[in-house]
């Protein structure tokens, strides 16, 4: 992150497991909004949004690949879908597809507008926006998310901020996945579970890990399988509840957890916080805290409501 953020923000913006929950929930909400309004995949939509940002000049497929961290064949496949749907055109460079210029069509512009509206609606459903302050935080965080990935030009960042936030978070997530695999050879899910086990430094039930990380029990169980295979975690059983399976980090796993934390911290500084000004950093961090706080409040409300249904055992 930029030095202007200050020492306080260095801790304030640390990507711990709680922030990853909010990041993942926001990312899923963005993708869910897209799925409601479009048949395009996230990758295809990312390409379309980039073309919208380059509406006046267009963009070569090779430049799209570099900007979106996509392989040439992936860009070509996405462009094929966009062209067939009437959302984009290609011209020139018939001998070499990489130098062909791609442009968005008016139909493509309309599609982004429709999908962007659905994405915004999904975000408002995720955040507790009844409060004016929370609405302001959400709107500021959407603008901040759109600023993570620099625009190519035009008015896309101001008019379709939610769509550009999806492009940005997808880019950050892929960067995290690649960096973690390079640093320790583990998946993002495995790293998230090990990160949490290192934070609490005590065994946790598989179900509790799933709840705390907002992952499915199946996904957590698979991640634990991978960690056990690396000898970074071990499974434990309770003599009082044979159905309960616990996971605990091994000494080797705790050492690996420190590598994960350093890797995530570096990525956060270079790919996330450094691309935002101090106001945007605070807005994004506050928005994610609102998500977590609201989620915890809802869980507590459900717990208390369940207490009212208790009946004496016969």
C-alpha positions in Angstrom: 0.0 0.0 0.0 1.1 3.5 -0.4 3.1 5.1 2.4 0.5 7.8 2.7 -1.8 5.2 4.2 0.2 5.4 7.4 1.3 2.8 10.0 -2.2 2.5 11.4 -3.7 1.6 8.0 -1.0 -1.1 7.6 -2.7 -3.1 10.3 -6.1 -1.8 9.5 -6.0 -3.1 5.9 -4.3 -6.5 6.6 -5.9 -9.2 4.5 -6.6 -11.7 7.3 -9.2 -14.5 7.1 -12.0 -12.1 7.9 -11.1 -9.8 5.0 -10.9 -12.8 2.7 -14.5 -13.8 3.7 -15.7 -10.3 2.8 -13.6 -10.3 -0.4 -15.0 -13.7 -1.4 -18.6 -12.7 -0.5 -18.3 -9.5 -2.6 -16.7 -11.4 -5.5 -19.5 -14.0 -5.4 -22.2 -11.3 -5.3 -20.6 -9.6 -8.3 -20.6 -12.9 -10.3 -24.1 -13.8 -9.1 -25.4 -10.4 -10.4 -23.7 -11.1 -13.8 -25.3 -14.6 -14.0 -28.8 -13.1 -13.4 -28.5 -10.8 -16.5 -26.1 -12.5 -18.9 -25.2 -15.8 -20.4 -21.6 -14.7 -20.7 -19.0 -16.3 -18.4 -17.0 -14.0 -16.1 -14.0 -14.2 -18.5 -16.1 -13.3 -21.5 -17.7 -10.4 -19.6 -14.3 -9.2 -18.4 -13.2 -9.0 -22.1 -16.4 -7.1 -23.0 -16.0 -4.6 -20.2 -12.4 -3.9 -21.3 -13.6 -3.4 -24.8 -16.1 -0.9 -23.5 -13.3 1.0 -21.7 -11.5 1.1 -25.0 -14.6 2.0 -27.0 -13.1 4.9 -29.0 -10.0 3.1 -30.2 -10.6 -0.6 -29.7 -7.9 -3.0 -28.5 -5.9 -5.8 -29.9 -6.4 -9.3 -28.6 -2.8 -9.5 -27.4 -3.3 -6.3 -25.3 -6.5 -7.7 -23.9 -4.7 -10.8 -22.8 -2.0 -8.7 -21.0 -4.4 -6.4 -19.3 -6.6 -9.2 -18.1 -3.8 -11.7 -17.4 -5.4 -14.2 -19.8 -3.7 -16.6 -22.2 -4.0 -15.9 -26.0 -6.3 -18.9 -26.6 -8.6 -17.9 -23.8 -8.9 -14.4 -25.2 -9.6 -15.8 -28.7 -12.3 -18.1 -27.3 -13.9 -15.3 -25.4 -13.8 -13.0 -28.5 -15.4 -15.8 -30.6 -18.4 -15.9 -28.2 -18.7 -12.1 -28.1 -18.6 -11.8 -31.9 -21.1 -14.6 -32.3 -23.4 -12.8 -29.8 -23.1 -9.5 -31.7 -21.4 -7.8 -28.8 -18.0 -7.2 -30.5 -16.3 -7.1 -33.9 -12.8 -7.9 -35.1 -11.0 -6.4 -38.0 -7.6 -6.5 -39.7 -4.6 -8.8 -39.1 -6.1 -11.9 -40.7 -2.7 -13.6 -40.8 -2.2 -13.1 -37.0 -5.3 -13.1 -34.7 -3.2 -11.5 -31.9 -2.9 -8.2 -33.8 -6.5 -8.0 -34.9 -8.4 -5.0 -33.4 -11.5 -5.8 -31.4 -14.3 -3.3 -30.8 -17.5 -3.3 -28.8 -20.8 -2.9 -30.6 -23.8 -0.9 -29.5 -25.4 -4.2 -28.6 -22.4 -5.0 -26.4 -22.7 -1.6 -24.7 -26.4 -2.2 -24.0 -25.5 -5.6 -22.6 -22.9 -4.2 -20.2 -25.5 -1.6 -19.0 -28.1 -4.3 -18.3 -25.6 -6.6 -16.6 -24.2 -3.8 -14.6 -27.6 -2.9 -13.2 -28.1 -6.5 -12.1 -24.6 -6.6 -10.4 -25.5 -3.4 -8.5 -28.8 -4.9 -7.3 -27.0 -8.0 -6.1 -24.5 -5.9 -4.2 -27.3 -3.9 -2.5 -28.9 -7.2 -1.5 -25.6 -8.3 0.1 -24.9 -5.1 2.0 -27.2 -3.7 4.8 -28.1 -0.5 2.8 -31.1 0.6 4.8 -28.8 2.9 6.6 -27.7 6.0 4.6 -24.1 5.7 6.0 -23.9 2.1 4.8 -25.2 3.0 1.4 -22.5 5.7 1.1 -19.9 3.1 2.1 -21.1 0.7 -0.5 -21.1 3.3 -3.2 -17.6 4.4 -2.3 -16.4 0.8 -2.2 -17.8 0.1 -5.7 -16.0 3.2 -7.0 -12.8 2.0 -5.2 -13.1 -1.4 -6.7 -13.5 0.0 -10.2 -10.3 2.0 -9.6 -8.1 -1.1 -8.9 -7.8 -1.9 -12.5 -6.9 1.3 -14.5 -9.3 2.2 -17.3 -8.2 2.3 -20.9 -10.1 5.5 -21.4 -13.7 6.6 -21.9 -16.4 6.9 -19.3 -16.7 3.2 -18.3 -15.2 3.7 -14.8 -17.9 6.2 -13.8 -20.9 4.7 -15.6 -20.2 1.0 -15.0 -18.2 1.0 -11.8 -19.8 -2.3 -10.5 -18.8 -4.1 -13.7 -15.2 -2.8 -13.5 -15.1 -3.8 -9.8 -15.9 -7.3 -11.0 -13.1 -7.2 -13.5 -10.7 -5.8 -10.8 -11.6 -8.4 -8.1 -11.4 -11.2 -10.5 -7.9 -10.0 -11.5 -6.8 -9.7 -7.8 -8.2 -13.2 -7.0 -6.4 -14.8 -9.9 -3.2 -13.0 -8.9 -3.6 -14.3 -5.4 -4.2 -17.9 -6.7 -1.1 -17.7 -8.9 1.1 -16.2 -6.2 0.1 -18.7 -3.6 0.7 -21.6 -5.9 4.1 -20.3 -6.8 5.0 -19.6 -3.1 3.8 -22.8 -1.6 2.2 -25.0 -4.1 -1.2 -24.9 -2.5 -4.7 -23.8 -3.7 -6.4 -20.6 -2.5 -8.9 -22.7 -0.5 -6.1 -24.6 1.2 -4.3 -21.4 2.1 -7.4 -19.8 3.5 -8.0 -22.8 5.8 -4.4 -22.9 6.9 -4.5 -19.1 7.4 -7.4 -19.4 9.8 -5.9 -22.3 11.7 -2.8 -20.3 12.2 -4.8 -17.3 13.4 -6.6 -19.2 16.1 -3.7 -21.6 16.8 -6.0 -24.3 18.0 -8.0 -27.2 16.4 -11.3 -26.3 14.7 -14.2 -28.4 13.6 -14.6 -28.7 9.9 -18.1 -27.3 10.3 -16.8 -24.3 12.3 -14.1 -23.6 9.7 -16.8 -23.7 7.0 -18.9 -21.2 8.9 -16.1 -18.9 9.8 -14.7 -18.8 6.3 -18.1 -18.9 4.5 -17.1 -22.0 2.6 -19.0 -25.2 2.1 -18.2 -28.1 4.4 -17.2 -30.1 1.3 -14.8 -27.4 0.2 -13.2 -27.2 3.6 -13.0 -31.0 3.9 -11.2 -31.1 0.5 -8.9 -28.3 1.6 -8.0 -30.1 4.8 -7.3 -33.3 2.7 -4.8 -31.2 0.7 -3.2 -29.8 3.8 -2.9 -33.2 5.4 -1.3 -34.4 2.2 1.3 -31.6 2.5 1.8 -32.5 6.2 0.6 -29.0 7.1 -2.4 -30.1 9.1 -3.7 -33.2 10.9 -7.2 -34.4 11.6 -8.3 -35.0 15.2 -11.3 -36.7 16.7 -13.2 -36.1 19.9 -13.8 -39.1 22.2 -17.2 -37.4 23.1 -18.4 -36.9 19.6 -17.2 -39.4 17.0 -18.9 -37.5 14.2 -17.0 -34.3 14.8 -13.7 -34.0 12.8 -11.3 -31.3 13.8 -8.4 -29.9 11.9 -5.2 -28.5 13.4 -2.1 -27.0 11.9 1.2 -28.9 12.3 4.4 -27.1 13.2 5.3 -27.3 9.5 1.9 -25.9 8.7 2.4 -23.0 11.0 5.7 -22.2 9.3 3.9 -22.4 6.0 1.1 -20.1 7.2 3.7 -17.4 7.8 4.7 -17.7 4.1 1.1 -17.5 3.1 0.5 -14.3 5.2 3.6 -12.7 3.7 2.6 -13.6 0.1 -0.9 -12.3 0.6 0.4 -9.1 2.2 2.7 -8.5 -0.7 -0.1 -9.0 -3.2 -2.4 -6.8 -1.2 0.1 -4.0 -1.3 1.1 -4.3 -5.0 -2.2 -5.3 -6.6 -4.8 -3.8 -4.3 -4.0 -1.0 -1.9 -1.3 0.6 -3.9 -3.7 1.3 -6.7 -6.1 3.2 -4.5 -5.8 6.5 -2.7 -6.3 6.7 1.0 -10.0 7.6 0.8 -10.6 4.6 -1.5 -8.6 2.2 0.7 -10.6 3.2 3.7 -13.9 2.9 1.8 -13.2 -0.6 0.6 -12.0 -1.7 4.1 -15.0 -0.2 5.8 -17.4 -1.8 3.2 -15.9 -5.3 3.9 -16.2 -4.7 7.7 -19.9 -3.8 7.2 -20.4 -7.1 5.3 -18.8 -9.1 8.1 -20.6 -7.2 10.9 -23.9 -7.7 9.2 -23.3 -11.4 8.6 -22.4 -11.9 12.3 -25.5 -9.9 13.4 -27.7 -12.1 11.2 -26.1 -15.3 12.6 -26.6 -14.1 16.2 -30.3 -13.2 15.4 -30.8 -16.7 14.0 -29.2 -18.2 17.1 -31.5 -16.3 19.4 -34.5 -17.1 17.3 -33.7 -20.8 17.6 -33.5 -20.5 21.4 -37.2 -19.6 21.4 -38.0 -22.9 19.7 -36.4 -25.1 22.3 -38.6 -27.6 24.1 -38.0 -29.8 27.2 -36.8 -33.3 26.5 -39.2 -36.0 27.6 
